[in-house]
Amino acid sequence: MILSDDEKRMLDGSCGPGVQKAMELQVALGKAFDAERMIDVSRAHVALSGQEGDTYWCELLVNGGAVCRVTPTTNPCWDVRNLTNHYGVSQAELDLALRTIDVYRRIGARLTFCCTPELAGNVPSFGEHVAFSESSATPYVNSVLGARSSRESSVSALAAAVTGKTPLYGLHFEENRRGTLLVDVDFWPEEPYDWGLLGWCIGEFAGSAVPVLRFRHMPRRPSPEALLYLGAELNTSGAVAMYHIVGVTPEAPTLEAAFGGNPVPASSRPIVMADLKAKEEELSEEGGPINLVMLGCPHYSHDQIRELEVLMRGRKVRDGVAFWVLTSFDALELAERSGERRRLEEAGVRLVPDTCIDEPCWKSFEGGLGVTDSPKCMYYRERRGQPFVVRRLAECVEAAVKGEVQ
């Protein structure tokens, strides 16, 4: 790779061993992808997991004197102040969470602890080169905002925040952002839930392609939450870091523009509503009594909290069922100010910020049956030993009230 004098100083240790480690990783990554040089990044988001590997990497850098040149936002760990009042964790699990919070503070990160930075607090502009990890954030910034990020890992995104650089490869190039797969959708997804299932279906056959979605009819523009759910599931069942929707996303005003001048494929992959229903059944466990309803993967927006509050009016969560909504600290503050939080908690629904579904604070539910509106949540929780049924929001509410799901 061709390195600038500044980059050479980082690589040879002149800027300290922590910065050197970060640049060594980035040079290795660049060589793996045949990058000729580095480019500057103006923003970063680190998908810290609150698990040992990510925390160790951050400690390695900061103990070597590294601080962030570009202040990154961060994914959630878990709310150690509140959730330990509800559910038991081991001292080792609590210590790891506290280490994670401490080390990201010391390296100079912005401790947002939110998996949807692109909706508030860290919103890149069109054409801006950034380094975003997180399976819902990367597709959103590339596809919806038109910024440019490769599919970073948590460790490479942190390295980019430390050096202010990233290897020039992948979706930083115009030619790699062009559509490579045409998907025809003959229905309009009414809710974010439908968009999520659509994304899961497409991700399974798209792999790492750049799908172009063409809708037979489009009665309105999809909401930010709908596009968030689409990208999250495209990048969970598949490895899709960018997509286009003809007439919606900024680099696809027309079908021809979405493919960037390359020939439009003569055939497409069709998706019908029945595919979503079949996928819902395939992903879900058999119904029965439940012990948990979990929403907020990705974190719920304030609009989603408001919708849930309307659905819960005059209703109560059944005894023996925990109902948790994971959200951002700013959405939670709005819900507090606007009254939704109080009304939801009176109905038995708890809101929590700074927290991911894939954390040890939820282990007491493992073995029981859960309900969620997020296939991504289902995927991660089932790996930890809790089966889930995937249902749209209104059906999650019904399950919470009845204590069981069909």
C-alpha positions as CSV (number, residue, x, y, z in Angstrom):
1,M,0.0,0.0,0.0
2,I,1.1,3.6,-0.6
3,L,1.1,5.4,2.7
4,S,1.4,9.1,3.4
5,D,4.1,10.3,5.8
6,D,1.5,10.7,8.6
7,E,0.4,7.1,8.0
8,K,4.0,5.8,8.0
9,R,4.6,7.5,11.3
10,M,1.5,5.8,12.8
11,L,2.7,2.4,11.4
12,D,6.3,2.7,12.6
13,G,5.2,3.5,16.2
14,S,6.1,7.2,16.2
15,C,2.6,8.0,17.4
16,G,2.7,5.3,20.2
17,P,2.1,1.6,20.3
18,G,-1.7,1.9,20.5
19,V,-1.9,3.9,17.2
20,Q,0.6,1.5,15.7
21,K,-1.6,-1.5,16.5
22,A,-4.6,0.3,14.9
23,M,-2.7,1.1,11.7
24,E,-1.2,-2.4,11.5
25,L,-4.7,-3.8,11.4
26,Q,-5.8,-1.4,8.8
27,V,-2.8,-2.0,6.6
28,A,-3.5,-5.8,6.8
29,L,-7.1,-5.2,6.0
30,G,-6.2,-3.0,3.0
31,K,-3.8,-5.6,1.7
32,A,-6.5,-8.3,2.0
33,F,-8.8,-6.2,-0.2
34,D,-6.0,-4.9,-2.6
35,A,-6.4,-1.3,-1.4
36,E,-3.8,0.9,-2.9
37,R,-4.0,3.6,-0.2
38,M,-5.9,5.0,2.8
39,I,-8.5,7.8,2.8
40,D,-9.6,10.1,5.6
41,V,-12.9,9.4,7.4
42,S,-15.0,12.1,9.1
43,R,-17.2,9.8,11.2
44,A,-17.2,6.4,12.8
45,H,-19.5,4.1,14.7
46,V,-18.2,1.2,16.7
47,A,-20.4,-1.8,17.2
48,L,-18.9,-2.8,20.6
49,S,-20.5,-5.9,21.9
50,G,-19.6,-5.7,25.6
51,Q,-17.8,-9.0,25.1
52,E,-14.2,-9.9,25.8
53,G,-12.8,-9.6,22.3
54,D,-14.0,-6.1,21.6
55,T,-13.1,-4.9,25.1
56,Y,-9.6,-6.4,24.9
57,W,-9.0,-4.7,21.5
58,C,-10.0,-1.3,22.9
59,E,-7.9,-1.8,26.0
60,L,-4.9,-2.8,23.8
61,L,-5.2,0.5,21.9
62,V,-5.9,2.8,24.8
63,N,-3.2,1.3,27.1
64,G,-0.8,2.0,24.3
65,G,-1.7,5.6,24.4
66,A,-4.3,5.8,21.6
67,V,-7.1,8.3,21.6
68,C,-9.7,8.8,18.9
69,R,-8.9,11.3,16.2
70,V,-12.5,10.9,15.0
71,T,-14.9,10.7,17.8
72,P,-17.0,7.5,17.3
73,T,-20.5,6.7,18.6
74,T,-20.9,3.3,20.1
75,N,-23.3,0.4,20.1
76,P,-25.0,-0.6,23.4
77,C,-23.6,-3.0,26.1
78,W,-26.3,-3.1,28.8
79,D,-27.7,-0.7,31.4
80,V,-25.7,-1.8,34.4
81,R,-27.4,0.7,36.7
82,N,-31.0,-0.6,36.2
83,L,-31.0,-4.1,34.8
84,T,-29.0,-5.5,37.7
85,N,-31.9,-4.5,39.9
86,H,-34.1,-6.9,37.9
87,Y,-32.0,-9.8,36.7
88,G,-29.0,-11.5,38.2
89,V,-25.6,-11.5,36.5
90,S,-22.3,-12.9,37.7
91,Q,-19.7,-10.6,39.1
92,A,-17.5,-11.4,36.1
93,E,-20.3,-10.4,33.7
94,L,-20.8,-7.1,35.5
95,D,-17.1,-6.4,35.7
96,L,-16.8,-6.9,31.9
97,A,-19.6,-4.5,31.3
98,L,-17.9,-1.9,33.6
99,R,-14.6,-2.4,31.9
100,T,-16.2,-1.9,28.5
101,I,-17.8,1.4,29.6
102,D,-14.5,2.6,31.2
103,V,-12.2,1.8,28.3
104,Y,-14.4,3.4,25.6
105,R,-14.6,6.5,27.7
106,R,-10.8,6.6,28.1
107,I,-10.2,6.2,24.3
108,G,-12.5,9.2,23.7
109,A,-15.6,7.6,22.2
110,R,-19.0,9.3,22.5
111,L,-20.9,6.9,24.8
112,T,-24.2,6.9,23.0
113,F,-24.7,3.1,23.5
114,C,-27.2,3.0,20.7
115,C,-27.4,0.8,17.6
116,T,-29.2,3.4,15.5
117,P,-26.7,6.3,15.4
118,E,-27.7,7.2,11.8
119,L,-31.2,8.3,13.0
120,A,-29.8,10.8,15.6
121,G,-26.5,12.0,16.8
122,N,-24.2,10.6,14.0
123,V,-25.8,11.3,10.7
124,P,-23.4,11.5,7.7
125,S,-24.2,13.4,4.6
126,F,-24.4,12.3,1.0
127,G,-20.9,11.2,-0.3
128,E,-19.2,11.5,3.1
129,H,-16.6,8.8,3.7
130,V,-17.2,7.1,7.1
131,A,-16.3,3.9,9.0
132,F,-19.6,2.4,10.4
133,S,-19.9,-1.0,11.9
134,E,-23.3,-2.4,13.1
135,S,-25.6,-4.6,10.9
136,S,-28.4,-2.0,10.7
137,A,-26.3,1.1,10.6
138,T,-24.0,0.3,7.7
139,P,-26.8,-0.4,5.1
140,Y,-28.7,2.7,6.2
141,V,-25.8,5.1,5.9
142,N,-24.8,3.7,2.5
143,S,-28.3,3.2,1.0
144,V,-30.6,5.8,2.6
145,L,-28.1,8.6,3.3
146,G,-25.7,8.0,0.4
147,A,-22.6,8.1,2.6
148,R,-19.8,5.7,2.0
149,S,-18.7,3.0,4.3
150,S,-17.4,-0.5,3.8
151,R,-18.8,-3.3,6.0
152,E,-16.6,-2.6,8.9
153,S,-16.2,-4.8,12.0
154,S,-16.1,-3.3,15.5
155,V,-12.3,-3.6,15.6
156,S,-11.7,-2.0,12.2
157,A,-14.2,0.8,12.9
158,L,-12.4,1.6,16.2
159,A,-9.1,1.5,14.4
160,A,-10.5,4.0,11.9
161,A,-11.6,6.2,14.8
162,V,-8.1,6.2,16.2
163,T,-6.2,6.8,13.0
164,G,-8.8,8.9,11.2
165,K,-8.3,6.7,8.1
166,T,-9.7,3.6,6.4
167,P,-8.4,1.6,3.5
168,L,-9.8,2.6,0.1
169,Y,-11.8,-0.4,-1.0
170,G,-15.4,-1.7,-1.2
171,L,-18.3,0.7,-1.1
172,H,-16.0,3.8,-1.1
173,F,-15.7,3.2,-4.8
174,E,-18.6,4.3,-7.1
175,E,-18.4,1.2,-9.2
176,N,-18.9,-1.1,-6.2
177,R,-22.1,0.8,-5.2
178,R,-24.0,-0.2,-8.4
179,G,-26.8,-2.7,-8.2
180,T,-25.9,-6.3,-9.0
181,L,-29.2,-8.0,-8.4
182,L,-32.8,-7.1,-9.4
183,V,-35.6,-8.0,-7.0
184,D,-39.3,-7.4,-8.0
185,V,-41.7,-6.9,-5.1
186,D,-45.4,-7.2,-6.1
187,F,-46.8,-5.9,-2.8
188,W,-46.3,-2.9,-0.5
189,P,-45.0,-3.7,3.0
190,E,-47.3,-1.9,5.4
191,E,-45.2,-2.0,8.6
192,P,-41.5,-2.0,9.5
193,Y,-42.1,-5.6,10.5
194,D,-43.0,-6.5,6.8
195,W,-39.9,-4.6,5.6
196,G,-37.8,-6.7,8.0
197,L,-39.1,-10.0,6.8
198,L,-38.6,-8.8,3.2
199,G,-35.0,-8.0,4.1
200,W,-34.5,-11.5,5.6
201,C,-35.9,-13.2,2.5
202,I,-33.7,-11.2,0.2
203,G,-30.6,-11.4,2.3
204,E,-30.7,-15.2,2.2
205,F,-30.2,-15.3,-1.6
206,A,-28.4,-11.9,-2.1
207,G,-25.3,-12.8,0.0
208,S,-23.0,-9.8,-0.4
209,A,-24.7,-8.5,-3.6
210,V,-26.1,-5.0,-4.0
211,P,-29.9,-5.7,-4.5
212,V,-32.1,-3.3,-6.3
213,L,-35.7,-3.4,-5.2
214,R,-38.4,-2.5,-7.7
215,F,-41.9,-2.2,-6.3
216,R,-45.0,-2.8,-8.5
217,H,-46.7,0.1,-6.7
218,M,-45.5,2.6,-4.1
219,P,-48.4,4.4,-2.3
220,R,-46.0,6.4,-0.1
221,R,-42.3,6.6,0.8
222,P,-41.2,4.1,3.4
223,S,-40.5,5.4,6.9
224,P,-37.0,5.6,8.4
225,E,-38.0,2.7,10.7
226,A,-39.1,0.6,7.7
227,L,-35.7,1.2,5.9
228,L,-33.9,0.5,9.1
229,Y,-35.6,-2.9,9.5
230,L,-35.0,-3.7,5.9
231,G,-31.2,-3.1,6.1
232,A,-30.9,-4.8,9.5
233,E,-32.3,-8.1,8.2
234,L,-30.5,-7.9,4.8
235,N,-27.3,-7.7,6.8
236,T,-28.3,-10.5,9.2
237,S,-29.5,-13.3,6.9
238,G,-27.1,-12.1,4.3
239,A,-24.1,-9.7,4.2
240,V,-25.7,-6.8,2.4
241,A,-24.1,-3.5,3.2
242,M,-25.9,-1.5,0.6
243,Y,-29.2,-1.7,-1.3
244,H,-31.2,0.5,-3.7
245,I,-35.0,1.1,-3.9
246,V,-36.0,2.6,-7.2
247,G,-37.4,6.0,-6.7
248,V,-36.6,6.1,-3.0
249,T,-32.9,5.9,-2.2
250,P,-30.7,8.7,-3.4
251,E,-28.5,6.7,-5.9
252,A,-31.5,5.1,-7.5
253,P,-33.8,7.8,-8.9
254,T,-34.4,5.4,-11.9
255,L,-33.8,1.7,-12.5
256,E,-31.0,2.5,-14.9
257,A,-29.3,4.8,-12.3
258,A,-29.5,2.1,-9.7
259,F,-27.3,-0.2,-11.9
260,G,-25.0,2.7,-12.6
261,G,-25.1,2.4,-16.4
262,N,-24.5,-1.3,-16.4
263,P,-27.1,-3.4,-18.2
264,V,-30.3,-4.0,-16.2
265,P,-30.6,-7.7,-15.6
266,A,-33.0,-9.4,-18.0
267,S,-34.6,-11.4,-15.2
268,S,-35.3,-10.7,-11.5
269,R,-35.9,-12.5,-8.3
270,P,-39.7,-12.0,-7.5
271,I,-40.9,-11.7,-3.9
272,V,-44.6,-12.0,-3.0
273,M,-46.5,-11.5,0.3
274,A,-46.8,-15.3,0.7
275,D,-43.0,-15.5,0.9
276,L,-43.1,-13.3,4.0
277,K,-45.7,-15.4,5.7
278,A,-43.8,-18.6,4.9
279,K,-40.6,-17.0,6.3
280,E,-42.3,-16.0,9.5
281,E,-43.4,-19.6,10.1
282,E,-40.0,-20.9,9.2
283,L,-38.2,-18.6,11.6
284,S,-40.7,-19.0,14.5
285,E,-40.8,-21.8,17.1
286,E,-44.1,-23.4,17.9
287,G,-46.4,-21.2,20.0
288,G,-47.4,-21.6,23.6
289,P,-47.0,-19.8,27.0
290,I,-44.4,-17.1,26.9
291,N,-42.1,-15.5,29.5
292,L,-40.8,-12.5,27.5
293,V,-41.7,-10.0,24.9
294,M,-38.6,-8.2,23.6
295,L,-38.8,-5.2,21.2
296,G,-36.0,-2.9,20.0
297,C,-33.6,-4.7,17.8
298,P,-32.7,-2.3,16.3
299,H,-33.5,0.2,19.0
300,Y,-37.0,1.5,19.0
301,S,-37.5,5.1,17.8
302,H,-39.8,7.5,19.7
303,D,-42.4,7.0,17.0
304,Q,-42.4,3.3,17.6
305,I,-42.8,3.8,21.3
306,R,-45.8,6.0,20.7
307,E,-47.3,3.4,18.4
308,L,-46.8,0.8,21.1
309,E,-48.4,3.0,23.8
310,V,-51.5,3.4,21.7
311,L,-51.8,-0.4,21.3
312,M,-51.4,-0.9,25.0
313,R,-54.0,1.6,26.2
314,G,-56.5,0.0,28.5
315,R,-54.6,-3.2,28.6
316,K,-52.1,-4.9,31.0
317,V,-49.2,-7.3,30.5
318,R,-50.1,-10.7,32.0
319,D,-48.5,-11.7,35.2
320,G,-45.4,-13.9,34.6
321,V,-44.6,-12.1,31.3
322,A,-41.8,-9.6,31.2
323,F,-42.2,-6.9,28.4
324,W,-39.0,-5.0,27.6
325,V,-38.5,-2.3,24.9
326,L,-34.8,-1.5,24.1
327,T,-34.4,2.1,22.9
328,S,-31.9,5.0,22.6
329,F,-31.4,7.4,25.5
330,D,-32.9,10.3,23.5
331,A,-36.0,8.4,22.5
332,L,-36.4,7.4,26.1
333,E,-36.1,11.0,27.2
334,L,-38.8,12.0,24.7
335,A,-41.1,9.2,26.0
336,E,-40.5,10.4,29.5
337,R,-41.3,14.1,28.7
338,S,-44.3,13.1,26.5
339,G,-45.8,10.7,29.1
340,E,-45.6,7.5,27.1
341,R,-43.1,5.9,29.4
342,R,-45.3,6.4,32.5
343,R,-48.3,5.0,30.8
344,L,-46.5,2.0,29.4
345,E,-44.9,1.2,32.7
346,E,-48.4,1.3,34.3
347,A,-49.4,-1.3,31.8
348,G,-46.4,-3.5,32.6
349,V,-44.1,-2.5,29.8
350,R,-40.5,-1.4,30.7
351,L,-38.3,0.8,28.5
352,V,-34.5,0.5,28.8
353,P,-31.7,2.4,27.1
354,D,-28.0,1.6,26.5
355,T,-28.8,-2.1,26.1
356,C,-28.5,-4.9,23.4
357,I,-30.6,-8.0,23.2
358,D,-27.4,-10.1,23.0
359,E,-26.2,-9.6,26.5
360,P,-26.0,-11.8,29.7
361,C,-28.5,-9.6,31.6
362,W,-31.3,-11.5,29.8
363,K,-30.0,-15.0,30.6
364,S,-32.8,-15.7,33.2
365,F,-35.3,-16.0,30.4
366,E,-33.3,-18.7,28.5
367,G,-35.2,-21.9,28.2
368,G,-38.6,-20.1,28.0
369,L,-40.4,-18.9,24.9
370,G,-40.1,-15.3,23.8
371,V,-41.9,-13.1,21.3
372,T,-40.3,-10.4,19.2
373,D,-41.0,-8.3,16.1
374,S,-37.4,-8.7,15.0
375,P,-35.9,-11.7,13.2
376,K,-32.5,-10.3,14.1
377,C,-33.5,-10.5,17.8
378,M,-34.7,-14.0,17.3
379,Y,-31.4,-15.0,15.7
380,Y,-29.2,-13.7,18.4
381,R,-31.4,-14.8,21.4
382,E,-31.8,-18.3,20.0
383,R,-28.0,-18.6,20.0
384,R,-28.1,-18.0,23.7
385,G,-30.7,-20.6,24.4
386,Q,-34.1,-18.9,24.1
387,P,-36.5,-19.9,21.4
388,F,-38.6,-17.1,19.9
389,V,-41.8,-16.6,17.9
390,V,-41.6,-13.8,15.4
391,R,-44.7,-11.6,15.1
392,R,-45.8,-8.1,14.1
393,L,-46.1,-5.5,16.8
394,A,-49.9,-5.8,17.3
395,E,-49.5,-9.6,17.8
396,C,-46.6,-9.1,20.2
397,V,-49.0,-7.0,22.3
398,E,-51.7,-9.6,22.1
399,A,-49.2,-12.2,23.3
400,A,-48.1,-10.1,26.2
401,V,-51.7,-9.5,27.4
402,K,-52.7,-13.2,27.0
403,G,-49.4,-14.7,28.2
404,E,-49.2,-17.0,25.2
405,V,-48.7,-16.9,21.4
406,Q,-50.4,-18.9,18.7
